[in-house]
Structure formats: C-alpha cells, structure tokens
Amino acid sequence: MLNNFVRTLLSKANLIQNTARSYRLDKPQLVPKQYSEKERFDSVITDDLLREVSRQLYYEGHYAIAVEEAYKCLNNFVKSKSGLDEDGSDLMRKTFSIKKPVLKLNELRTKSQKNQQIGYMDIFAGCMTGIRNPRAHEHRYLDEPHVALEMLSLANHLFRLVKSSKKTCV
C-alpha cells in the first residue's frame, strides 16, 4: 500500500515538473547578451539618483539590495516632492489619488488621463508592496541579474514620471 502511495506521489511530482518545464520561458533580454551586466545596467538605468543608489550594489552582484535601495529611494523621492509624511503604498495612493492628487501625472481632463493617473497610482503602490517590501523584510532575498534589471528599469520609468509630475495646491 505504501509503495502505491509513493508511486502515485512520484508520478504526480513528475507531471507537475514536466508541466512547469513546458511553461518555462527564456530569460527576457532588455539588452543583447554580448554586453556585460555593467553595460546592461548603464544602458537601461538613466536616472542619476537611481544610478547613485543602486549601481555599485548591482555591479557587486547584490541584486536584491540594489532593487530594495532603488524603491526606497523612489519612495523617499515621492515623499519629498509631495511633502507628505506617509510611506509605501499609503504614500503612493494618497499622492496619486484621482480625487485629491498631490502630484498629477497629466491634466486629468479626459477619461484616458484619469485612467492613467489611477493606473500609475496602482503601479506605484504595487511596487512598494510587491517589490520593495519583500526585499526589505525577507532575510536572504535573492534576485537574478536580469530580474533585478527589469525591476530597476521600472523604477527608472517611475522616477521619470515623478520628475515630470505637477504638484497641486493641497
């Protein structure tokens, strides 16, 4: 009876493993493979402040820490520009709120502009919850270089949006 159970369990484990293999994707490449990790970083991360806080960490292979520092820096940059005391996703939701935004990404006149404000509010908040927090609170959190570069690229984009945003009279 135990042998049947073990055989069934191993069969299911193999099925799961084979299914996982069939869904596995190749590593996405932001920059062609012939470039070093340093060259990839420098070609994708263009924001000076973001480079300052994450470049050396990334170069030294501390990918998760580079990502964590990037998003902590983004949080502090939004906090500074907005003048709010909140932190993390609460800060982002209050800063980019559609009803009383502290920072406007556009004129908020059309439905599409309002959708953009709401969408980016969710992206900013999600980055704090889904990217920054796990790395700040989990011991030995590791990232692969290509995954870290994807997240740093998103941070680069978000920095650009904050820099071009307009502060409202609150």
Secondary structure, 3 states (H helix, E strand, C coil): CHHHHHHHHHHHHHHHHHHHHHHCCCCCCCCCCCCCHHHHHHHHCCCHHHHHHHHHHHHCCCHHHHHHHHHHHHHHHHHHHHCCCCCHHHHHHHHCCCCCCCEECCCCCCHHHHHHHHHHHHHHHHHHHHHHHHHHHCCCCCCCHHHHHHHHHHHHHHHHHHHHCEECCC
